């Protein structure tokens, strides 16, 4: 019963977001952005509601969501660690940052720890190539990153 209530709530809240954008198809990115901000990801119920309200195929909406790395189909951890694997970062060792994060948290990119505290994403560019290698925790950027620094940051958030 509680799950059904959540679906009804997501539908209603998503309808309000779509209406804020005047039900215009060309506002899909803005709509998806607002849904992502609200839930931390784009729930299936929200996708279905957007499809219905904009009279767009679900496949088209899914295509936009999966094209842009900013959008996600699954919830993230309280602390989402994004490790840049773009060329500048990768050449400067970001692969070892990713390996260490996976080892420490015992999860793979796209997964969330059992306690919901951490998730890991491997991203292609965060726009901070001059600071390579780079990782982010939520919106905080850590440049010229080292495995030691990553460990310190993970320890800090583990103790919160």
Buried (B, 14 or more C-beta within 10 A) or exposed (E): EEEEEEBEEBBEBBBEBBEEBEBEEEBBEBBBBBBBEBBBBBBEBBBBBBBBBBEBEEEEBBEBBEEEEEBBEEEBBBBBBBBBBBEBBBEBBBBBBBEBBBEBBEBEBEBBBEEEBBBBBBBEBBEBBEBBBBBBBEEEBBBEBBBEBBEEBBEEBBEE
